[in-house]
Amino acid sequence: MTQVQLARPSFARLYNYCLSASVAVLALVLVLPAVLPIPAEVSSRIAFVGIAALFVQISVNDFKTRLVPNTITYPLMLIGLVRAITFRDGIFLIYWAVLFALWTVRFMGGGDAKLLMGLFGLYPDFQLVWFVAASILVTGLPYLAYKYRREWRTIPRAIFWRLLTRQFLPSQAEFEKEAVPYAFSFCLAAAVYMLMRVVRL
């Protein structure tokens, strides 16, 4: 094995560590801006710019690979726990339980579920639910219409067959084959929600 081949895994690990640390710091500053020795308004806006750039990276990666990396979702979830402990606010557990249930019935992928768990850990606010729902309607439905534009005639038959067989949820194979990159919708909703909070500061 050459030195170049050995260096690649080491560089990848270093990149992942740096990415996770950066995500954690940005998320921490967003929810606890007082951790930096500068005005909260300034630190929040700097962190928002960083998170917005991260959302772009998440969306592009999801479109290409249909994956949302743990190096991004786990730090968000961790800072959500830190926020909950700091403010003694356990309401995020309700959102996490719902998202976990949706993942177990294959309503959404594991990466999407963990991304939303991270976002709702940072902001356990029902208003964010409305932002996510609106973003899915605005971006997700047009994507589905485009994806299935040549198969729309088969949709009524497929629905009838599922009703007849009582197989209302997709199988694991169907889920993996028909995966939809919803991370962009979630990131867009979170970005708009965060921007509104930052502007209010």
PLY file of the C-alpha trace (Angstrom):
ply
format ascii 1.0
element vertex 201
property float x
property float y
property float z
element edge 200
property int vertex1
property int vertex2
end_header
0.00 0.00 0.00
1.44 3.37 -1.02
1.77 6.45 1.17
-0.88 8.19 -0.93
-3.38 5.37 -0.25
-2.58 5.54 3.47
-2.97 9.31 3.52
-6.45 9.31 1.98
-8.26 7.58 4.89
-6.37 9.76 7.38
-7.36 12.92 5.52
-10.99 11.73 5.33
-11.06 11.10 9.09
-9.52 14.49 9.80
-12.03 16.17 7.50
-14.93 14.42 9.22
-13.65 15.40 12.68
-13.24 19.03 11.61
-16.68 19.04 9.96
-18.38 17.61 13.07
-16.59 20.09 15.33
-17.55 23.01 13.06
-21.20 21.93 12.99
-21.26 21.62 16.77
-19.70 25.07 17.29
-22.05 26.76 14.81
-25.11 25.10 16.35
-23.96 25.99 19.86
-23.50 29.65 18.95
-26.95 29.72 17.33
-28.78 28.49 20.42
-26.40 29.96 23.02
-24.90 33.09 21.43
-23.52 34.26 24.78
-20.76 31.62 24.59
-18.74 34.03 22.42
-17.29 37.27 23.85
-19.03 39.39 21.21
-22.59 40.79 21.00
-25.23 38.08 20.61
-26.58 39.74 17.46
-23.20 39.50 15.73
-22.41 35.93 16.84
-25.86 34.68 15.83
-25.58 36.16 12.35
-22.10 34.74 11.84
-23.31 31.30 12.95
-26.35 31.55 10.68
-24.15 32.20 7.62
-22.10 29.12 8.51
-25.18 26.96 9.03
-26.71 28.21 5.76
-23.55 27.14 3.91
-23.80 23.78 5.68
-27.40 23.41 4.51
-26.27 23.91 0.92
-23.68 21.16 1.35
-26.27 18.82 2.91
-28.73 19.42 0.07
-26.18 18.88 -2.70
-24.90 15.71 -1.04
-28.44 14.36 -0.59
-29.29 14.96 -4.26
-26.10 13.17 -5.34
-25.97 10.26 -2.89
-29.40 10.16 -1.18
-27.50 10.28 2.13
-27.26 12.75 5.00
-23.96 12.05 6.81
-23.82 11.30 10.53
-20.89 13.70 10.81
-23.48 16.47 10.43
-26.58 15.08 12.10
-24.97 13.76 15.30
-23.37 17.10 16.29
-26.71 18.85 15.75
-28.43 16.28 17.98
-25.68 16.61 20.60
-26.03 20.39 20.80
-29.79 19.90 21.00
-29.19 17.85 24.15
-26.86 20.54 25.49
-29.52 23.16 24.87
-32.19 21.05 26.58
-30.01 20.55 29.66
-29.05 24.23 29.79
-32.64 25.45 29.63
-34.14 22.42 31.39
-36.45 21.94 28.43
-37.38 18.38 27.50
-40.06 19.20 24.93
-37.70 18.14 22.13
-38.21 14.51 23.21
-41.76 14.62 21.81
-40.47 15.62 18.39
-37.73 13.00 18.56
-40.22 10.27 19.47
-42.48 11.19 16.54
-39.56 11.29 14.10
-38.22 7.97 15.37
-41.66 6.42 14.86
-41.85 7.79 11.31
-38.44 6.29 10.59
-39.38 2.85 11.96
-42.41 2.63 9.64
-40.22 3.74 6.69
-42.04 7.04 6.24
-38.65 8.71 5.96
-35.01 7.69 5.79
-32.68 7.51 8.74
-30.60 10.47 7.57
-33.68 12.66 7.11
-35.01 11.64 10.52
-31.70 12.42 12.26
-31.44 15.75 10.44
-34.89 16.75 11.65
-34.11 15.45 15.14
-31.06 17.71 15.17
-33.07 20.72 13.99
-35.89 20.15 16.46
-33.34 19.56 19.19
-32.01 23.06 18.53
-35.46 24.59 18.05
-38.27 22.54 19.65
-40.87 24.94 18.30
-44.12 23.92 16.63
-43.72 26.86 14.26
-40.79 24.98 12.73
-43.20 22.11 11.96
-45.27 24.48 9.83
-42.16 25.72 8.06
-41.13 22.15 7.26
-44.63 21.25 6.05
-44.80 24.35 3.84
-41.34 23.67 2.42
-42.31 20.09 1.51
-45.42 21.37 -0.28
-43.47 24.03 -2.18
-40.41 21.93 -3.11
-41.21 18.27 -2.48
-44.49 17.93 -4.35
-43.17 19.52 -7.57
-40.17 17.18 -7.40
-42.47 14.16 -7.05
-44.63 15.42 -9.93
-41.55 15.71 -12.13
-40.14 12.35 -11.02
-43.36 10.46 -11.77
-44.50 12.56 -14.74
-44.51 9.52 -17.04
-46.11 7.17 -14.51
-49.12 9.17 -13.37
-51.58 6.82 -15.09
-50.41 3.92 -12.90
-50.90 5.79 -9.60
-54.65 5.00 -9.15
-53.98 1.30 -9.82
-51.07 1.29 -7.36
-53.24 2.94 -4.67
-56.06 0.43 -5.29
-53.61 -2.48 -5.03
-52.24 -1.20 -1.71
-55.77 -0.82 -0.35
-56.63 -4.31 -1.52
-53.51 -5.90 0.00
-53.49 -3.56 3.05
-49.86 -2.79 2.39
-50.11 0.92 3.12
-46.40 1.47 3.73
-43.55 0.70 1.32
-41.38 -2.37 1.74
-37.69 -1.89 2.48
-36.81 -2.60 -1.15
-39.42 -0.11 -2.42
-38.27 2.48 0.08
-34.63 2.22 -1.00
-35.53 2.26 -4.70
-37.92 5.22 -4.51
-35.94 7.33 -2.01
-36.69 11.05 -2.35
-34.05 13.67 -1.37
-36.08 15.68 1.13
-33.05 17.15 2.92
-33.27 20.26 0.72
-36.86 20.87 1.86
-35.89 20.45 5.52
-32.83 22.69 5.18
-34.80 25.39 3.38
-37.44 25.39 6.12
-34.83 25.54 8.87
-32.90 28.32 7.11
-36.00 30.52 6.79
-36.98 29.81 10.41
-33.46 30.56 11.71
-33.22 33.73 9.61
-36.43 35.03 11.19
-35.05 34.36 14.67
-31.70 35.97 13.89
-33.31 39.09 12.41
-35.39 39.53 15.58
-32.24 39.75 17.75
0 1
1 2
2 3
3 4
4 5
5 6
6 7
7 8
8 9
9 10
10 11
11 12
12 13
13 14
14 15
15 16
16 17
17 18
18 19
19 20
20 21
21 22
22 23
23 24
24 25
25 26
26 27
27 28
28 29
29 30
30 31
31 32
32 33
33 34
34 35
35 36
36 37
37 38
38 39
39 40
40 41
41 42
42 43
43 44
44 45
45 46
46 47
47 48
48 49
49 50
50 51
51 52
52 53
53 54
54 55
55 56
56 57
57 58
58 59
59 60
60 61
61 62
62 63
63 64
64 65
65 66
66 67
67 68
68 69
69 70
70 71
71 72
72 73
73 74
74 75
75 76
76 77
77 78
78 79
79 80
80 81
81 82
82 83
83 84
84 85
85 86
86 87
87 88
88 89
89 90
90 91
91 92
92 93
93 94
94 95
95 96
96 97
97 98
98 99
99 100
100 101
101 102
102 103
103 104
104 105
105 106
106 107
107 108
108 109
109 110
110 111
111 112
112 113
113 114
114 115
115 116
116 117
117 118
118 119
119 120
120 121
121 122
122 123
123 124
124 125
125 126
126 127
127 128
128 129
129 130
130 131
131 132
132 133
133 134
134 135
135 136
136 137
137 138
138 139
139 140
140 141
141 142
142 143
143 144
144 145
145 146
146 147
147 148
148 149
149 150
150 151
151 152
152 153
153 154
154 155
155 156
156 157
157 158
158 159
159 160
160 161
161 162
162 163
163 164
164 165
165 166
166 167
167 168
168 169
169 170
170 171
171 172
172 173
173 174
174 175
175 176
176 177
177 178
178 179
179 180
180 181
181 182
182 183
183 184
184 185
185 186
186 187
187 188
188 189
189 190
190 191
191 192
192 193
193 194
194 195
195 196
196 197
197 198
198 199
199 200
